[in-house]
Amino acid sequence: LAVETFLGAAKLAAESPETVAVLRQRVTSKGGTTEAALKSFDADGIAAAVGRGVDAANARGRELGDILGQD
């Protein structure tokens, strides 16, 4: 169920002319479960943590590319 939900959300985001933020707002009920989760994620700094992870992976990818490009 979780995988199919993620795939459906990703497909919708890829095919929609609206931004992901607008799509998210449409499924977030005030006082609902999604809003509670988003508030928790925000309080825990999840967005910043994910951003740092992406930056770290990008930096390592560049390092590996430089290493492999030396041949």
Secondary structure, DSSP 8 states (H G I E B T S, - for coil): -HHHHHHHHHHHHHH-SS-HHHHHHHH--TTSHHHHHHHHHHHHTHHHHHHHHHHHHHHHHHHHHHHHTT-
